[in-house]
């Protein structure tokens, strides 16, 4: 942000030809420049505080993922899934620092991949702030957290470390470069707008984060297969309920809270430059609207799931409602800044049915995803990309992407089909690229026998076989690894019992 400058030569005619006029003009300009610089410094402080606070909110979502995952798996795998969430953040931190940020935002680039700032070397603080790195890292580890849910309860620990490093250090950064970097070939910020004269409006990442994480998890779960007992010998689905609805609700509310940093925080600052004029305007109204659309989509999806599942199953199901709520959030993440609140309600309503439909389809395919992560983040994320291309409002698009008039906007809002075409391309390229990279990685891990644990370990539970004891200790004997041999499982209220 440039300070407003003052020139003594501009003021001198107003002060007359007195001998001290020049000195007076210089004094006035000096005081004016001092005030202007103070204003600029204050604006920088406000913007960076907002960005850092948003980064902290997004990072808090890791705790939400950990609690949601822990509650959604069986008690014997609780420590395992929580440890993977901790290491998603830790491993992702190092690999995003060394490689990821450079591949995502290292400009100038060739449009496909970033080429500068590896290890934050020669990090241009005049263009970025370190808070920007922190914010983008929090997004990267969110994608890894999504994937971990799909392959829970039967994956070797070393496989988690390998895929998390690869996803946060290479796969996710390249996708984010395409759609979020100023140089990306499909970025709406790119001046020449290579993709249908539009670029992709994926404001906070229904595609960049949720679809990437969902497709990565899809391939991991497909290649290693369902958990033992998830389908009976006739292929019928057998429910494997998570052990704690309390943790599921806690995780859901933490994710809801963090989503305001995820969506509204993606404005990055409170003040924004307007075109090339050098003037600035406040974005607080758009930020507030984005928080409202996020809320409306989640609420609509939760209620739709509540009554939809009641009609389909005859029950008011807690876990399904929580997943439906998160599906609404995943869907609105793309268009949260450019749609009206009433459209967000439609987004959430459809997202709930998309999730329920994907879950039914998954059962038909005998696909096992303990967190419904691929269905929720992949399915609802894809719907969110399409939704944005249908309902993006012209005034909001021009407000958020200022300085670029006559941009394509939502098809149903009178903006033509260019934006929809661009968004369909986004879905295709993300699915293709993530399938090629992460699918290949999971296949190689499978062939090297590094992906899935043995059936004996799976039946006993990974907490005992891989992590030295149970998450819940009811007696010293129940936590003695010597007593918990492969082929035995631990009941929630007593000593080991033979596996069924």
C-alpha positions in Angstrom: 0.0 0.0 0.0 1.6 3.3 -1.1 1.4 6.4 1.1 -0.3 9.5 -0.2 2.5 12.0 -1.0 2.6 15.7 -0.7 4.7 18.1 -2.8 5.9 21.5 -1.5 5.7 22.9 -5.0 2.0 22.2 -5.1 1.4 24.1 -1.8 3.7 27.1 -2.4 1.2 29.0 -4.8 -1.4 28.8 -2.0 1.0 30.3 0.5 2.0 33.3 -1.6 5.5 34.7 -2.4 6.5 35.4 1.2 10.1 34.5 2.1 9.0 31.8 4.4 6.4 30.3 2.0 8.8 27.5 0.9 9.7 26.6 4.4 6.0 26.6 5.4 5.1 24.4 2.5 7.9 22.0 3.3 6.8 21.9 7.0 3.1 21.2 6.0 4.1 18.5 3.6 6.4 16.9 6.2 3.6 16.7 8.7 1.1 15.4 6.1 3.5 12.7 5.0 4.1 11.7 8.6 0.3 11.3 9.1 0.0 9.5 5.8 2.7 7.0 6.7 1.1 6.4 10.1 -2.2 5.6 8.3 -0.4 3.2 6.0 1.3 1.5 8.9 -2.0 1.1 10.7 -3.7 -0.3 7.7 -0.9 -2.8 7.3 -1.2 -3.8 10.9 -5.0 -4.3 10.6 -4.6 -6.3 7.4 -1.9 -8.6 8.8 -3.8 -9.1 12.0 -6.8 -10.1 10.1 -4.8 -12.5 7.9 -3.0 -14.1 10.9 -6.3 -14.5 12.9 -7.8 -16.2 9.8 -4.8 -18.5 9.6 -5.2 -19.4 13.3 -8.9 -20.2 12.6 -8.0 -22.4 9.7 -5.3 -24.2 11.7 -7.9 -24.8 14.5 -9.7 -26.9 11.9 -7.0 -29.5 12.4 -8.3 -30.0 15.9 -11.8 -30.3 14.4 -10.6 -32.9 11.9 -8.9 -34.8 14.7 -12.0 -34.9 16.9 -14.3 -35.7 14.0 -12.1 -38.6 12.8 -11.6 -39.9 16.4 -15.3 -40.0 17.0 -16.0 -41.6 13.6 -13.7 -44.6 14.0 -13.9 -47.5 16.5 -12.3 -47.1 19.9 -9.4 -49.4 19.1 -8.1 -47.1 16.4 -8.5 -43.7 18.2 -4.9 -43.0 18.9 -3.9 -43.9 15.4 -6.2 -41.5 13.7 -5.4 -38.6 16.0 -1.7 -39.2 15.6 -2.1 -39.0 11.8 -3.9 -35.7 12.2 -1.0 -34.3 14.3 1.5 -35.5 11.7 -0.5 -34.1 8.8 0.2 -30.7 10.4 3.9 -31.4 11.3 4.9 -33.1 8.1 2.9 -30.7 6.0 4.6 -27.8 7.7 8.1 -28.9 6.7 7.3 -30.0 3.2 5.1 -27.0 2.4 8.0 -24.8 3.7 10.6 -26.6 1.6 8.7 -27.1 -1.6 4.9 -26.5 -1.4 4.8 -22.7 -1.1 7.3 -22.2 -3.9 5.4 -24.5 -6.3 2.1 -22.8 -5.4 3.1 -19.1 -5.3 6.6 -18.9 -6.7 6.2 -16.2 -9.3 7.0 -15.4 -12.0 6.1 -18.9 -13.4 5.2 -20.7 -16.5 1.5 -20.8 -15.5 1.7 -24.5 -14.5 4.1 -24.6 -11.6 5.9 -22.1 -9.3 9.6 -21.8 -9.6 10.9 -19.6 -6.8 11.0 -19.2 -2.9 12.0 -22.8 -2.1 12.5 -22.9 1.7 11.2 -19.3 1.6 14.6 -18.3 0.1 14.5 -14.7 -1.2 10.9 -14.5 0.1 9.6 -11.2 -1.2 8.2 -9.6 1.9 7.2 -6.5 -0.1 4.8 -8.7 -2.1 3.9 -11.3 0.5 3.9 -11.4 4.3 5.0 -14.3 6.3 1.4 -14.5 7.5 0.4 -15.3 4.0 2.7 -18.4 4.1 1.1 -19.5 7.3 -2.4 -19.0 6.0 -1.6 -21.1 2.8 0.1 -23.8 4.9 -3.1 -24.2 7.0 -5.0 -24.8 3.7 -2.5 -27.4 2.5 -2.7 -29.5 5.7 -6.5 -29.3 5.5 -6.4 -31.2 2.2 -4.2 -33.9 3.8 -6.6 -34.1 6.8 -9.4 -34.8 4.4 -7.6 -37.7 2.8 -6.6 -39.3 6.1 -10.3 -40.0 6.9 -10.9 -42.0 3.8 -8.2 -44.6 4.6 -8.7 -44.8 8.4 -8.6 -48.0 10.4 -6.6 -50.1 8.0 -3.6 -48.2 6.7 0.1 -48.6 7.7 1.5 -45.6 9.5 4.4 -45.2 7.1 1.9 -44.8 4.3 0.4 -41.8 6.1 3.8 -40.1 6.3 4.5 -40.7 2.6 1.2 -39.6 1.2 0.9 -36.6 3.5 4.4 -35.4 2.4 3.7 -35.9 -1.3 0.2 -34.3 -1.1 1.3 -31.1 0.8 4.7 -30.7 -0.9 3.7 -31.4 -4.5 0.2 -32.3 -5.6 -1.9 -29.7 -3.7 0.6 -26.8 -4.4 0.5 -27.4 -8.1 -3.3 -27.3 -8.2 -3.4 -24.2 -6.0 -1.0 -22.5 -8.4 -3.3 -23.1 -11.3 -6.3 -21.4 -9.7 -4.9 -19.1 -7.0 -1.6 -17.8 -8.2 -1.6 -14.6 -10.2 0.3 -16.5 -12.9 -1.8 -19.6 -12.9 -3.2 -20.6 -16.3 -6.8 -20.7 -14.9 -6.5 -18.0 -12.3 -9.2 -15.2 -12.3 -6.4 -12.8 -11.3 -4.5 -13.4 -14.5 -4.6 -10.3 -16.8 -5.0 -12.2 -20.1 -7.6 -14.7 -18.7 -6.6 -17.7 -20.7 -9.5 -19.9 -19.8 -12.6 -18.7 -21.7 -11.8 -15.1 -20.8 -12.8 -15.9 -17.3 -10.6 -18.1 -15.2 -12.1 -20.1 -12.4 -13.8 -18.5 -9.4 -12.9 -21.0 -6.7 -12.6 -18.4 -4.0 -11.7 -20.5 -0.9 -11.2 -23.9 -2.5 -14.2 -26.3 -3.1 -12.0 -27.6 -5.9 -8.4 -26.6 -4.8 -8.8 -28.1 -1.3 -11.9 -30.2 -1.0 -11.9 -32.0 -4.4 -8.2 -32.5 -4.2 -8.4 -34.1 -0.7 -11.5 -36.1 -1.7 -10.1 -37.6 -4.8 -6.8 -38.5 -3.1 -8.8 -40.3 -0.4 -11.0 -42.0 -3.0 -8.0 -43.7 -4.6 -6.4 -44.6 -1.3 -9.6 -46.3 -0.1 -10.3 -48.0 -3.5 -6.8 -49.5 -3.8 -6.6 -50.9 -0.3 -10.2 -52.0 -0.2 -12.9 -52.0 2.6 -12.3 -52.7 6.2 -12.8 -56.3 7.4 -16.5 -56.9 8.1 -17.7 -53.7 6.3 -19.6 -55.9 3.8 -20.9 -59.4 4.5 -20.3 -62.4 2.3 -23.3 -61.5 0.2 -22.0 -58.0 -0.4 -24.5 -56.3 1.9 -23.4 -53.3 3.9 -22.7 -53.8 7.6 -22.7 -50.6 9.7 -19.4 -49.9 11.5 -20.4 -47.0 13.7 -17.9 -44.6 15.2 -17.4 -45.0 18.9 -18.1 -41.4 20.1 -20.9 -39.1 18.9 -19.6 -36.6 21.4 -16.3 -36.3 19.6 -18.1 -36.1 16.3 -20.2 -33.1 17.4 -17.1 -31.4 19.0 -15.2 -31.8 15.8 -18.1 -30.5 13.7 -18.4 -27.3 15.7 -14.7 -26.7 15.7 -14.7 -27.1 11.9 -17.7 -24.8 11.6 -15.9 -22.2 13.7 -12.7 -22.5 11.6 -14.6 -22.3 8.3 -15.1 -18.6 8.9 -11.3 -18.2 8.6 -11.4 -20.6 5.7 -14.0 -18.6 3.6 -14.1 -15.1 4.9 -10.4 -15.1 5.6 -9.7 -15.8 1.9 -10.1 -12.1 1.2 -6.6 -11.9 2.9 -7.0 -8.2 3.9 -9.5 -5.6 4.9 -8.4 -3.0 2.4 -8.0 -3.7 -1.3 -6.5 -1.7 -4.2 -9.0 -0.6 -6.8 -7.7 -1.2 -10.3 -4.6 0.8 -11.3 -5.7 4.0 -9.7 -3.8 3.5 -6.4 -7.0 4.1 -4.4 -8.3 1.7 -1.7 -11.6 0.6 -0.4 -12.8 -1.5 2.5 -13.9 -5.1 2.0 -15.7 -5.5 5.3 -19.2 -5.7 3.7 -18.1 -8.5 1.3 -16.3 -10.2 4.2 -19.5 -10.1 6.3 -21.6 -11.4 3.4 -19.2 -14.3 2.9 -19.6 -15.3 6.5 -23.4 -15.2 6.1 -23.4 -17.3 2.9 -21.2 -19.8 4.6 -23.5 -20.0 7.5 -26.7 -20.3 5.4 -25.3 -23.2 3.3 -24.2 -25.2 6.3 -27.5 -24.7 8.1 -29.6 -25.6 5.0 -27.5 -28.7 4.4 -27.8 -29.8 8.0 -31.6 -29.5 8.1 -32.0 -31.1 4.7 -30.0 -34.1 5.8 -31.9 -34.3 9.1 -35.3 -34.7 7.3 -33.9 -36.5 4.3 -32.4 -39.3 6.4 -35.5 -39.4 8.5 -37.5 -40.2 5.4 -34.9 -42.7 4.1 -34.1 -44.5 7.3 -36.7 -43.6 9.9 -34.2 -42.1 12.3 -33.0 -38.7 13.4 -29.3 -39.4 12.8 -26.7 -37.3 14.6 -23.6 -38.3 12.5 -25.4 -37.9 9.2 -26.6 -34.4 10.2 -23.0 -33.4 11.1 -21.7 -34.7 7.8 -24.5 -33.0 5.9 -23.6 -29.7 7.6 -19.9 -30.1 6.6 -21.0 -31.0 3.0 -22.8 -27.7 2.8 -19.7 -25.9 3.9 -17.5 -27.7 1.4 -20.0 -26.8 -1.4 -20.3 -23.1 -0.6 -16.5 -22.6 -0.2 -16.1 -22.0 -4.0 -18.7 -19.2 -4.4 -19.1 -17.9 -0.9 -18.0 -14.4 -1.8 -20.0 -14.0 -5.0 -23.5 -15.3 -4.3 -26.4 -14.0 -2.3 -27.5 -15.7 1.0 -30.7 -17.0 -0.6 -28.5 -18.8 -3.2 -26.4 -20.3 -0.5 -29.5 -21.9 1.0 -30.0 -23.6 -2.4 -26.4 -24.6 -2.4 -26.7 -26.3 1.0 -30.0 -28.0 0.1 -28.6 -29.6 -3.0 -25.3 -30.5 -1.3 -27.2 -32.6 1.3 -28.8 -34.7 -1.5 -25.5 -35.0 -3.3 -23.9 -36.4 -0.2 -26.7 -38.8 0.5 -26.7 -39.9 -3.1 -22.9 -40.4 -3.1 -23.2 -42.5 0.0 -25.8 -44.8 -1.6 -23.7 -45.1 -4.7 -20.6 -46.0 -2.5 -22.5 -48.8 -0.8 -23.5 -50.2 -4.2 -19.8 -50.2 -5.3 -18.7 -51.7 -1.9 -16.6 -48.6 -1.3 -15.6 -48.1 2.3 -14.8 -44.6 3.6 -15.1 -44.3 7.4 -15.5 -40.5 7.3 -17.4 -40.3 4.0 -14.6 -38.0 3.0 -14.5 -38.7 -0.7 -18.3 -38.4 -0.9 -18.4 -35.2 1.3 -15.4 -33.3 0.1 -15.2 -34.7 -3.5 -19.0 -34.9 -4.2 -20.1 -31.8 -2.5 -17.0 -29.9 -3.6 -17.8 -30.7 -7.2 -21.3 -29.5 -6.7 -20.0 -26.3 -5.2 -17.8 -25.6 -8.3 -20.9 -26.0 -10.5 -23.1 -24.0 -8.2 -20.7 -21.0 -8.4 -20.8 -21.0 -12.2 -24.6 -21.0 -12.0 -25.3 -18.4 -9.2 -22.4 -16.0 -9.2 -23.8 -12.5 -9.2 -22.4 -9.9 -11.5 -22.1 -7.1 -8.9 -20.3 -9.4 -6.4 -17.9 -10.8 -9.1 -16.9 -7.3 -10.1 -16.6 -6.3 -6.4 -14.4 -9.2 -5.4 -12.4 -9.2 -8.7 -12.2 -5.4 -9.0 -10.3 -3.9 -11.9 -11.5 -6.5 -14.3 -14.8 -5.3 -15.8 -17.1 -7.4 -17.9 -16.1 -10.6 -16.3 -18.3 -13.7 -17.0 -20.6 -14.5 -14.1 -23.3 -17.0 -13.2 -25.3 -18.7 -16.0 -28.6 -18.5 -14.2 -27.9 -14.9 -13.3 -27.6 -13.9 -17.0 -23.9 -14.2 -17.3 -23.7 -16.8 -20.1 -21.9 -20.1 -20.1 -18.2 -19.2 -20.1 -17.8 -19.4 -16.4 -19.6 -22.8 -16.3 -17.3 -24.1 -19.1 -14.3 -22.9 -17.1 -15.5 -24.7 -13.9 -16.2 -27.9 -15.7 -12.6 -27.8 -17.0 -11.5 -27.3 -13.4 -13.3 -30.4 -12.2 -11.8 -32.5 -15.1 -8.2 -31.4 -14.6 -8.3 -31.7 -10.8 -9.7 -35.2 -11.0 -7.3 -36.2 -13.7 -4.2 -34.7 -12.1 -4.9 -36.0 -8.6 -5.8 -39.4 -9.9 -2.6 -39.6 -11.9 -0.4 -38.5 -9.0 -2.0 -39.8 -5.8 -3.5 -42.9 -7.5 -0.1 -43.9 -8.7 1.4 -43.3 -5.3 -1.2 -45.4 -3.5 -0.8 -48.1 -6.1 3.0 -48.2 -5.6 2.6 -48.3 -1.9 0.2 -51.2 -2.3 2.6 -53.1 -4.6 5.4 -52.5 -2.1 3.2 -53.8 0.7 3.4 -50.5 2.5 -0.2 -49.5 2.3 -2.5 -51.8 4.3 -1.9 -53.5 7.6 -2.4 -57.2 8.1 -5.8 -58.7 8.9 -4.5 -59.7 12.4 -3.5 -56.1 13.1 -6.7 -54.8 11.8 -8.8 -57.1 14.0 -6.7 -56.3 17.1 -6.8 -52.5 16.4 -4.0 -50.2 15.4 -3.7 -48.5 18.8 -2.3 -51.7 20.3 -0.4 -53.1 17.4 1.2 -49.8 16.3 1.0 -47.3 19.1 1.7 -49.2 22.3 -1.7 -49.1 23.9 -5.3 -48.0 23.9 -6.7 -44.5 23.9 -9.1 -45.4 26.7 -7.5 -47.3 29.7 -10.0 -49.1 31.9 -7.4 -51.1 33.8 -3.7 -51.8 33.6 -4.4 -55.2 32.0 -6.4 -53.7 29.2 -3.4 -51.5 28.3 -0.8 -54.2 28.5 0.5 -54.9 24.9 1.6 -58.4 26.0 -2.1 -59.4 26.6 -3.3 -57.9 23.3 -2.0 -60.4 20.8 -3.1 -60.3 17.1 -6.4 -61.9 16.7 -7.9 -60.3 19.7 -9.9 -57.2 20.1 -10.7 -55.1 23.2 -14.2 -54.5 24.3 -15.0 -51.0 25.5 -15.9 -52.1 29.0 -13.6 -55.1 29.8 -10.6 -57.2 29.1 -9.6 -58.6 25.7 -12.1 -60.9 23.9 -11.6 -63.1 20.9 -12.2 -61.4 17.6 -15.4 -62.4 15.7 
